[in-house]
Amino acid sequence: MNKVKYIFLIPLLIVLLYSLTSKSKTKSEILRNDIIDVVSILKKAEQQLSLQVLQADKENRIPRTVTENGDMYWANSKFDWTEGFFPGSCWYMYEYTNNEDWKVTAEKYQALFESHKYITTNHDLGFVFNCSFGNGYRITEDEVFKQVLIEAANSLSTRFNSSVGCLKSWDVNGGWQSKRNWKFPVIIDNMMNLELLFLVSEITGNPKYKKIAIAHANTTLANHFRENNSSYHVVDYDPETGQVRSKQTAQGFADGSSWARGQAWGLYGYTVCYRYTKDKAYLEQAQKIAKYILHNNAIPKDGIPFWDYDADNIPNEPRDVSAAAITLSALIELDEYTSQSYLSTINNLIKSLASNDYTAPIDENQNFILMHSVGSIPHNNEIDVPLNYADYYYLEALVRYQNRYW
């Protein structure tokens, strides 16, 4: 009798399995239809960046942006916070193409500033070294690159103040910073320098770097964000007591405004913090920042923000493509960690950035890939120009997209 029952059940099981398999295939096909084939975009980017390498080779210098006259502006050889992005872009091209020429180029240009790993008067060592040597180490596991990263992390760590719980951003004994009455300024940008510390803790097994990064992230979480989860640009602290002295801006429209790139730095930074710690507070903060950015009434339909969400002449304000590229790259990683899907927004941003509105024609724009970024309007510097870090985060996003969704 039991054998008879089992015989009758077999057809039902076959039908059920077929139904489940069919649904799975349908979902897979739908998902595949939602994914952009970024190969053609990357090929065009490679063509443009190859031409820029030829320019750079003539000068043996690192491209940063374009002057008002349309000439190439090179990174400052003494120290430039953007100097790591050009070799970093080359590393991403090497990862994508596996062409050894890109590896050789990346190594050549990061060697130009290797000695800067000993600098302790600047907070941007994370930008400089993680984007260059960090990517090189991630791809090649080169022991020399590892030692450079450790030295850079040691130098960066000297800027940590345990009373404040943060790394100091700018020194205030000279330049325009000295005129702001700051004592211990911390900018939201500094969230991007924490990845170097997390990485070096991981590769050395020494927790001291990670502890500094966590302290900085926690202090910033407590003091930099408003109720709507937008961020102040600068929070100044008393270095003796750790008390907040003021909350201001340096590159935004006003102290109480939301500087677009600053919001992107925060989103990216807390996503990275979650990657290394799995602390849900960081994940939640990244999601809150993403919500603020993506649902902001000042965001145009194409997703490319104006330089400040509260600038007084919107929509007649410059866009900041760099903020969009940073946001795009961060969202691709954040999409891995959440049940909420950011894929629709990610796709829209890629389509916008890859369009003729923002991607330069080949052999134009001094061979930068993207157009229409903003450095600092309050300083009347780098307004509506290409920037090497916009290209870097765009390439990072495209390679991440290719690796994640294809």
N, C-alpha and C positions, 0 to 999 in steps of 0.2 A: 504493500500500500504506500509506504514512504517513497519508494522508488518512483511510483506513478506521480506523486506530488512533485517531486524534483524535476521530472520530465516536463511537466506543465509549467514549472517556474522558469525553465531555461529561456524560452522565447521572451518572457517578460523582462528578464535580466538583459537580454540582447538589446531589446527596444530601449530600456533605460540607459544602458551604456552608450548607445548610439545617440540618444537625445542629449546626454551630458557632453559627449565629444563634439557634437554639432554646435552646441551653445558656446563651448570653449573656443572653437575655431572662429565662430562669428565674432566673439568679443576680441579675439586676437586680431582679426581682420579689421575691425572697427578701430582698434588702437593703432594698428599700423597705418591706417588711413589718416590718423591725426598727427602722425610724425612727419616732420619736414626732412627731406633729403638734403642735408647740408653740405654734401660733397662739392657741388658746384660753387657754393658760397666759399668754402675753404680753398678751393682751387683758385678762385679769383683773388682771395686774400693772399695766398702764397705768391701769386704772380706779382702783386703790388709790393709785398714785403721784399721779394727778391730784388726788385728794382731799388728799393730803399737801401738794401745791403750794399749794392754797388755804389751808391752815393756815400754811404758811411765808410766804405773801404778806401775811398779817395782821401778822406780826412782822418781816418782812424779815430772817429769820434762817434758819440751816441746821439742819434736824433731825438729831439724832445718835442718840438712844435714848429710852427711857421710864424715868421714875423709879419708885421703889418704890411710890409712890402712884398710879402709872398716868398721870402727867402727861408732857407732852412735855419732853424735855431737849434744849436747843439747844447747838450747837457753840460753843465759846469764840471770841469775835470777835477776841481778841488773837492767838491761834494755836491751832489744833486739828488734830491729825494726821488727823482724819476729815473735815475740811471740804471736801475735793475729791470725796467720794463722791456726795453728793447731786446736784450739777451733772453729775457723770459719769453717774449713772443717767439723768438727763434727756437727755444726749447719746445714750445707747443707745436711748432711746425715740424720739428724733429719727431715728436711723439706721434703726430698725425701721419707723416710721410715715411718715416724710418729712413730718410735720406741723410747720410752721414754729413753732408755739406752743412746742414742746419746745425748739427751738433758742434762741428768745428767753429762755425760762426758764433754760436752761443758762448762757447768757451773763450773765444778770442775777445769778445766784448765785455764779458764779466771779469776777465783778467785785468781790464783797465782800471777797475776800482777795487780789486781785492784788498788792497792795503787799507781801505776805509773800514775794514772790520774792527780796527782798533779805536775808531772814533767814539768818544763818549759824550760829545757835546751836542749830539743830535738824536732824536727819538725815532727817526725813520729807518733805522737799520733793518727793521723787519721788512718794510717795503723793498729796500734795496737788495737784501740778501736772500730773503725767502723766495722772491719772485724770480731770481736768477739762479744762484747756487742751490736754492731749495728745490726748484723744479729739476735742476740737473741731478741732484742727489736722488730725488724721487724716481727718476727715470733710469739712472745708471748705477746708483749706489756707489759712486766714486768716493773713496775714503778721503781724498784731498778735499772734496767739496764738503764732506761731513765736518772736517776740522775747521774749515772757514766758517761754517754755520755756528759751531760752538764758540769760536772767538767772537763772532758778531753778537751772539746771545749774551756772552759775558759782558761785552761793552754796553749793550742795551740795559742789562740788569743794574748797572751802576746808577741809572736814573730813577730807580725805585725808591720811594720814601715810605717807610712802614707806618709813619704817623698819618699820612694821607691815605695810604693804601693804593697808590697809583705810580705809574711811570710819569715823570715830568715831560711835558711836550716841548715847549720852547724855553730856552734860557732867556732871561729878561734883563741882562746887563748890557744889551746893545741892540741896534736896529730898531725897527718900528715897534717890536714887542716891548721895548723898554719904556715906551711912551704910554702904555696902557695901564700902568699902576698894578700890574699883576705880580704875584709872588711865586705861585706854583700853578701855572696854567696847564690844564689837561683838555685836549681836544678830542672830539668823537672819532676823528681819524685814527687815533692811537689804538683803537680796537683792532685795526688791521695789522699792527705790529706784534700782536700777541701770538699769532700763528708760529712765528719763529721760536718763541719760548716754549710753546707746547711741543713743537717738533723736536727741539733739542732735548727736552726732558725725556721724550720717547726714545730717541736714539742713543742717549747716554745712560738712561736709567736713573738720572739724578732729578729728584722731585722739586728742587729749589726753583727751577725756571717755571714749572707749571704752577707752583704756589704763587709766584709773582703775577702770572697771567690771570689766575683766578681772582686774586685780590683786586687787581685792576678792573676786571670785568664786573665784579660785585660792586665796587665803589662807583663805577660808571653807571651801573644799573640803578643804583640808589639815587644818584644826583643829576644825571644828564637828561632824564626823560620827563616830559610833561604828562598830564593826565590823558591826553589823546595819543600818547606814545610817539609823538614827534620829539626830536632831540635838539637841545641847545648845542651850539658849536663849541663854545669854550666854557669850562667851569674852572674858576680860579680858587685855589685852596690856600689856607694858612699852613705853611710847611712845618710849623711847630706843633699846632694843635689838630690839624686835619680838618678844621672847620671850613665850610664853604664861604668864600668872601664875595663872589659875584658870579653871575651867569650871563655871558655875553656872546658876541659873535666876532669873527675876524673876516670871514669870507661870505657871510650871508647878507641878506638885505637889512635885517635889524636884529637886535638882541633877542627879540621874541619870535622871530620868524623861523621858518623851516628851510634851511639851506639844502638843496636837493641832493648834492653829493654826500653831505653829512648823513642824511637819512639812509643812503645806500651803504655808506661805511658801517653804520650801526647794524643794518640787516645782515651784511656779509660777516661782520665780526662776531655777532652772537650765534650765527649758524656754525661758524668755525669752532666757537667755544663749546657748542653742543657736540660737535664731532669728536672732540678730544676728551670731554668729561661725561657726556650723557646726562648732564644735569638738566632736568626738565624746565627749570626756570629760564635757562638760556634759550631753549627751544620755544618756549611760550613767548619770550621777548622777541625773538626773530619773527614769529608769526604775527605778533601785534604790530611790529614795524611794517611788515609786508602789507598788512591790512590797511595801515595808515597810508602807505604809498599808493596802493592799488585802488583804493576807494577815495582818493583825494579829488575834490571837485576841480582842482587846478590842473589835473593831468589831462593833456589833450587826448583825442581819440586814438592817435597812433602810439600812445604810451611813452613818448619821449618828453620828459619833464622840462619845464622852464627851470632856469638856474636856481630859483628859490620859489617855493610854493606860495609865498606870501608877497612876492615882489609887486610893486604898486601899479605896474603898467601891463599886466597880463591882459590880452594875449600878445602884446607887442613887446615881449621880453625875449632875450636869447634863450634858446634851448641848451640843455647840457647833455650831450650824447654820452659823455663819460659816466654820468650818474645812471643812465639807462643801461649801459654795458655792465657796470658793477652790479646793479640790481638783477639783471638777467642771469649773470653767473651765479649769484647767491641763490636765486630762486630755483635753479636747476639742482643745486645741492639740497636746498631745503625741501624740495619735492620728494627726495628720498626718505625723509624722516617723518613725514606727516601723512595722515589719511586724506587730508584735503589735497586736491590736485591743483597745481599751479600751471599745468601744461598749456591751457588755453592762453594764459597771459604770456608764458614763455614763447609760444609760437608767434603770437602777435608782435612781441618785441623783436624776435629774429627777423620776421618779415619786414618790419619797419626799418631796422638797422641795415638790412641787406638791400633795401630799396635805393633807387637813385637819389632820393631825398637826403640820404645820410652816408651812403657809400660812394666814395670818389671814383671817377673814371680812372682806368689804368693809365699810369704815367702822368697823373696830375696830382695836385694836393701835396707836392713834395713826396709823393709815394706813401703818405699815410693812408691807412685803409678807410677810416671814418672821418667825417667832417662834422663841424658844428658842436664843438665842446667849449666849456668855459673853465678857465683857471680861477681867477679871482676878480670879480667886477669891482669890489671896493678898492682894490689895489690897481685897478685899470690895467690888468695884466691877463694876457691870453684869453681874449674874448672872441668867441665865434671862430675858433681855430681847431685844427686837429691836435690831438694830444697823444703821446705814446702810451699813456696808461689807458686811454679809451680803447686803443687797438689791442692792448694786452688783455684786458678783461673780456673783450669781444671774442678774441681767439680762444681764451680759456673757456668761455661759455660754449663756443661752437664745438670744441674738442670734448668738453664734458657732455654735451648733448649727444654727440656721435657715440661716445662710449656708453652712455646711460640708456639711450632709447633705441639704438640700432643693434 
